[in-house]
Amino acid sequence: MRDAVIVDAVRTPIGKGKPGGALSGIHPTDLSAHVLRALAERTGLDPALIDDVIWGCVSQVGEQSTALGRYAALAAGWPEHVPGLSIDRQCGSSQQAVHFAAAGVIAGQYDVAVAGSVESMSRIPTFSAMGDGQWGELYGSAVNERYDNFRFDQGVGAEMIAAEWGLSRKELDQHALDSHEKAARAIDDGRFTGQIAPVTVTDAEGDPRVFDTDEGVRRGGTLESMAKLRPVFTEDGVVTAANASQISDGSAAMLITTSEIAARNGWTPLARIHTAVVTGTDPVTMLKGPVPATEKALQRAGLTIDDIGAFEINEAFACVSLGWQRQTGADSARLNPNGGAIAIGHPLGGSGARLMTTLVHHMKDNGIRYGLQSMCEGGGMANATILELL
C-alpha cells in the first residue's frame, strides 16, 4: 500500500506585505523559484523526477496569474517536462496543495510531487482579483439571495465569532501578545533557522543584503499600548490591527513522495501525511471552520485531541485560534508554540505551506509523534491535516 511522506519542507522568511517590505522587490514567480531551488539543493533532488508542482495562491491576477506553479518551475531552471499549476482554496490554498499532492502520490498518479505556495501581498494587494466588480456582483444572484446580500466580510465574521464565543478585547490582545513573544523566542533560539532559505534582497540604499528573519515580529508590546488601537470593522468591536494577522509576502515548498520511493532515492522523510480532510461551514461567520475540520480529522484518524502534541491553527484573527482552543479543549501550551500569523505574518495562499513547514520541523526537533494543522478559509471552509513523525 502506498503512503505519502514529506521528505523536506522549506520556506522563505516572511516579509511585510507593503512597499518597502523586505520581499516587495521580488516577483512572485522568482520568489517561488527560490524555494524550489532550495528544496532541490537540500534534498539532492533531481528535478527531472518531479511529476507535478502544485502551487497555492489566492490573488491569481497580474503577476500571480497564468499557472504560477508552471512558471515557478521554469524560473527555477527545472526541465521543461516538469508541469505545474495553481490552485485557490483561499487561505488554505497551499494546505490543499499538500492534500492534492499526497492524494496523487497515494493513488499512483505521481511518484514525486512538490507542493507549496506563494503570495506577494505587497505587489498584488488583497481584493486585486475583484477588478472593478462590486461585492454584490461577485457571487451571483442565487448566493446573494440565500445569504440576504451579506458582504462576506471576514472582519465582520471575526467580530461575530468573538461575540459568539464570548471573547473579550483583553483576551484577544493577550493572545496576540503571546504570539509575538513566542515567535521572538523561537527566533532567538534559532528554531526557524533550519527551515528558512535566506533571500538576497536590495535595501533602501540599493545595496544587497541577506534577509533571513521573519520581518513582522514585534518585541516589547504591552496590553496598555495595544488597548489604544481602535476597532477596525465595527465601532464597538474587539478586532484591531494588533490582534489580527499581518499582510505579508512569502513562499514555501515541500517534497512529497512515498516511503518506498524515498528510500530508493536515499531520502529520510520527516513525517507521514496521516490524515487530510476539508469541510465547509457557514460563509457568513466563515472563520469557525477549523473546529469541525479538526473534529473530522480526529474522527477519521481514530485519535483524540490529547493525542496531538502540537497544533498549528492559523491566526487569521486572534478570535479564530483562541476560540478554536476554547471549543476543542486543546492544551493551550501546544497551540502555535512558535507564534502564529499575528506575529510571523499571513501571506494568504502561502500560509498553509508555511504553517506546515514550521509544524513538521517543530515535530522533528521535539520528537512529537502527531501534529495537527487547520486554517479558516474564505467562503466558509477549512482544511485539517494530521502529520505523523517518522
C-alpha positions in Angstrom: 0.0 0.0 0.0 1.4 3.4 -1.0 1.7 6.2 1.5 2.6 9.9 1.3 5.6 11.4 3.2 7.2 14.8 3.5 10.8 14.5 2.7 11.7 18.1 3.4 10.0 21.4 3.8 11.5 24.9 3.3 10.2 28.5 3.4 11.4 32.0 2.9 11.4 34.3 5.9 8.1 36.2 5.9 8.3 39.8 4.8 5.9 42.7 5.4 3.4 42.9 2.6 3.8 46.6 1.8 6.0 48.7 -0.4 9.5 48.7 1.2 8.9 45.2 2.8 11.9 43.0 2.5 10.5 40.8 -0.2 8.4 43.5 -2.0 11.0 43.9 -4.8 10.9 40.2 -5.8 8.4 38.9 -8.4 6.2 36.1 -7.0 7.5 33.7 -9.7 11.1 34.4 -8.7 10.2 34.1 -5.0 8.6 30.7 -5.7 11.6 29.6 -7.8 13.9 30.5 -4.8 12.2 27.9 -2.5 12.0 25.3 -5.3 15.8 25.5 -5.9 16.4 25.5 -2.1 14.3 22.3 -1.8 16.2 20.6 -4.5 19.5 21.6 -3.1 18.6 20.5 0.5 17.5 17.0 -0.7 19.7 16.3 -3.6 16.6 16.1 -5.7 16.9 15.7 -9.5 14.1 18.0 -10.7 13.6 15.7 -13.7 11.9 13.2 -11.3 9.1 15.6 -10.4 5.7 14.7 -11.8 3.9 17.9 -10.8 4.3 21.2 -9.0 1.1 22.1 -7.1 1.2 25.7 -6.1 -1.3 27.6 -3.8 -2.1 31.2 -4.3 -5.2 33.3 -3.6 -4.9 36.5 -5.7 -4.3 34.9 -9.1 -4.2 38.1 -11.1 -1.4 40.1 -12.7 2.0 38.7 -11.7 0.3 35.8 -9.8 -1.8 34.7 -12.7 -1.3 32.2 -15.6 -0.5 28.9 -13.9 2.0 30.3 -11.5 3.3 26.8 -10.4 4.3 26.1 -14.0 6.3 29.3 -14.4 7.9 28.9 -11.0 9.3 25.6 -12.1 10.6 27.2 -15.3 12.1 30.1 -13.3 13.8 27.6 -11.1 15.6 26.2 -14.2 13.9 22.9 -13.9 13.4 20.7 -17.1 10.6 21.8 -19.4 8.8 18.5 -19.0 8.0 19.3 -15.3 4.4 20.7 -15.2 2.8 22.9 -12.6 -0.5 24.5 -11.7 -2.0 27.0 -9.3 -5.0 26.3 -7.0 -7.2 28.5 -4.9 -8.9 27.4 -1.8 -8.5 30.9 -0.3 -6.2 31.0 2.7 -6.0 27.2 2.7 -4.7 27.0 -0.9 -1.2 25.6 -0.1 -2.5 23.2 2.6 -4.9 21.9 -0.1 -1.9 21.7 -2.5 -0.3 19.3 0.0 -3.5 17.3 0.2 -3.7 17.0 -3.6 0.0 16.0 -3.8 -0.5 13.4 -1.2 -3.6 12.0 -2.9 -1.8 11.8 -6.2 1.2 10.0 -4.7 -1.0 7.5 -2.8 -3.1 6.9 -5.9 -0.1 6.3 -8.1 -0.7 9.2 -10.4 2.5 10.8 -9.0 5.7 9.2 -7.7 7.3 12.6 -6.7 5.4 15.8 -6.3 6.2 19.3 -4.9 3.5 21.2 -3.1 3.9 24.8 -2.0 2.8 28.3 -2.4 3.5 32.0 -2.8 1.6 35.2 -2.0 3.1 38.7 -2.6 0.6 41.0 -1.0 2.9 44.0 -1.4 2.8 43.5 -5.2 -0.7 42.1 -5.6 -2.9 43.7 -2.9 -5.9 42.0 -1.3 -9.0 42.1 -3.5 -7.0 42.7 -6.7 -8.8 39.8 -8.3 -12.1 41.6 -7.8 -11.2 44.1 -10.5 -13.8 46.8 -10.7 -16.6 44.5 -9.5 -18.7 45.3 -6.5 -19.2 42.8 -3.6 -22.8 42.1 -4.6 -21.7 41.2 -8.1 -19.1 38.6 -7.2 -21.2 35.6 -6.2 -24.3 35.8 -8.4 -27.9 36.4 -7.5 -28.6 33.0 -6.1 -25.9 33.2 -3.4 -26.8 36.8 -2.6 -30.4 35.8 -2.1 -29.5 32.8 0.0 -27.5 35.0 2.4 -29.5 38.2 2.3 -26.9 40.1 0.3 -24.3 39.7 3.1 -20.9 41.1 2.1 -19.0 38.0 3.3 -16.6 40.3 5.2 -14.0 38.2 7.2 -13.5 41.1 9.6 -17.2 41.3 10.4 -17.2 37.5 10.7 -14.4 37.7 13.2 -16.4 40.1 15.3 -19.4 37.8 15.1 -17.5 34.7 16.4 -15.7 36.7 19.1 -19.2 37.6 20.3 -20.5 34.1 20.0 -17.6 32.6 21.9 -17.6 35.5 24.5 -14.0 36.6 23.8 -13.1 40.0 25.3 -10.8 42.6 23.8 -8.3 42.0 26.5 -8.3 38.2 25.9 -7.7 38.7 22.2 -4.9 41.3 22.8 -3.2 38.9 25.2 -3.4 36.1 22.7 -1.8 38.4 20.1 0.9 39.5 22.5 1.7 35.9 23.3 2.1 35.1 19.6 4.7 37.8 19.3 6.5 36.7 22.4 6.6 33.1 21.3 7.8 34.0 17.8 10.6 36.2 19.2 11.8 33.4 21.5 11.8 31.0 18.5 13.9 33.4 16.5 16.3 33.9 19.4 16.6 30.2 20.0 17.3 29.5 16.3 14.3 27.3 15.9 13.5 28.7 12.4 17.0 28.5 11.0 16.7 25.0 9.7 13.5 25.7 7.8 14.3 29.1 6.2 16.1 29.6 2.9 17.5 33.1 3.2 16.8 35.5 0.4 19.3 38.1 -1.0 17.3 41.4 -1.3 18.1 45.0 -2.0 17.9 47.5 0.8 16.7 51.1 0.6 20.1 52.3 -0.4 20.3 49.9 -3.3 22.8 47.5 -1.6 22.3 43.8 -1.4 21.7 42.2 2.0 20.7 38.7 3.2 17.1 38.6 4.5 16.8 35.6 6.9 14.4 36.5 9.7 10.7 37.0 9.8 10.1 40.7 9.5 6.8 41.2 11.3 7.6 40.0 14.8 7.3 42.9 17.3 9.1 42.9 20.7 8.2 44.7 23.8 4.5 45.1 23.2 2.1 45.7 26.1 -1.6 45.3 26.7 -1.7 49.0 27.5 -0.3 50.0 24.1 -2.5 47.6 22.3 -5.6 48.9 24.1 -5.1 52.3 22.4 -5.9 50.9 19.0 -9.4 51.4 17.6 -11.5 48.5 16.3 -11.3 48.1 12.6 -14.6 46.6 11.5 -17.3 47.7 13.9 -17.4 50.8 16.0 -17.8 48.9 19.3 -15.9 45.8 18.2 -12.9 43.9 19.6 -10.9 43.2 16.5 -8.0 45.6 15.9 -4.8 45.6 13.8 -2.9 44.3 16.8 -5.0 41.1 17.2 -5.3 40.3 13.6 -2.9 38.7 11.2 -0.4 40.8 9.2 -0.3 41.5 5.5 2.7 39.6 4.2 4.9 38.2 1.4 6.3 34.7 1.5 6.7 31.3 -0.2 7.2 27.7 0.9 7.7 24.3 -0.7 7.6 20.6 0.3 8.8 17.5 -1.4 6.2 14.7 -1.2 6.6 11.0 -2.3 6.1 7.5 -0.9 8.2 5.8 1.8 9.4 3.3 -0.8 10.5 5.9 -3.3 12.1 8.0 -0.7 14.2 5.0 0.4 15.1 4.3 -3.2 16.5 7.8 -3.5 18.3 7.9 -0.2 15.9 10.4 1.4 14.9 10.2 5.1 11.4 11.6 5.3 10.4 13.9 8.1 6.7 12.9 8.5 3.9 10.9 7.0 0.7 12.7 5.9 -1.5 10.6 8.2 -4.9 12.2 7.6 -6.1 15.0 5.3 -9.7 16.4 5.3 -11.6 19.5 4.2 -15.0 20.7 5.3 -17.4 23.7 4.9 -19.2 25.9 7.4 -21.4 28.9 7.0 -19.9 31.6 4.8 -21.1 34.5 7.0 -19.1 33.9 10.1 -16.8 31.7 7.9 -13.9 31.6 10.3 -15.2 28.7 12.6 -14.2 26.1 10.1 -11.1 24.8 11.9 -13.4 23.4 14.7 -15.4 21.0 12.6 -12.4 20.3 10.4 -10.4 19.2 13.5 -13.2 17.0 14.7 -13.5 15.4 11.2 -9.7 14.8 11.0 -9.5 13.3 14.5 -12.5 11.0 13.9 -11.1 9.8 10.6 -7.7 9.2 12.2 -9.0 7.4 15.2 -7.2 9.9 17.5 -8.3 12.3 20.3 -7.3 15.9 20.8 -4.9 14.8 23.6 -3.0 12.5 21.2 -1.8 15.6 19.3 1.5 17.0 20.5 1.5 20.3 18.5 -1.2 22.3 16.8 -0.8 25.0 14.1 -4.1 26.9 13.8 -3.8 29.9 11.6 -4.1 33.1 13.5 -6.1 35.0 10.8 -7.6 36.7 13.8 -6.9 36.1 17.5 -10.5 35.0 17.9 -10.0 32.1 15.4 -7.2 30.4 17.2 -8.3 31.3 20.7 -11.9 30.3 20.0 -10.7 27.0 18.4 -8.7 26.2 21.6 -11.7 27.0 23.9 -14.1 24.9 21.7 -11.9 21.9 21.3 -10.3 21.9 24.8 -6.8 21.5 23.3 -3.8 22.1 25.5 -3.0 25.8 25.0 0.7 25.1 25.6 0.7 23.0 22.4 -1.0 25.7 20.2 1.2 27.6 17.8 4.2 27.0 20.0 6.5 29.2 17.8 4.0 32.0 17.3 1.4 32.4 14.6 0.3 34.6 11.8 -0.3 37.6 14.1 3.4 37.7 14.7 5.0 35.9 11.8 2.6 37.1 9.1 -0.1 35.7 6.8 0.7 35.6 3.1 -2.8 34.3 2.3 -2.4 31.3 0.0 1.2 31.0 1.1 0.3 30.4 4.8 -0.7 26.7 4.6 2.7 25.6 3.4 4.4 28.0 5.8 2.5 26.6 8.8 3.2 23.0 7.7 6.9 23.7 7.3 7.0 25.2 10.8 4.9 22.3 12.2 6.9 19.4 10.7 10.3 20.9 11.8 8.9 21.5 15.3 7.8 17.9 15.5 11.2 16.7 14.4 13.1 19.0 16.8 11.0 17.9 19.7 10.2 14.3 19.0 6.4 14.9 18.7 4.6 12.0 17.1 1.4 13.7 15.9 0.8 17.3 14.8 -2.4 18.8 13.5 -2.8 21.9 11.3 -6.0 23.7 10.3 -7.0 27.1 9.0 -10.1 29.1 8.2 -10.8 29.9 4.6 -12.9 32.4 2.7 -16.3 31.2 1.7 -16.6 29.2 4.9 -14.2 26.3 4.6 -11.3 24.7 6.4 -8.6 22.1 5.8 -7.2 20.0 8.5 -4.1 17.8 8.3 -2.6 15.3 10.8 1.1 14.6 10.3 2.9 11.6 11.9 6.6 11.9 12.7 8.9 9.3 11.1 
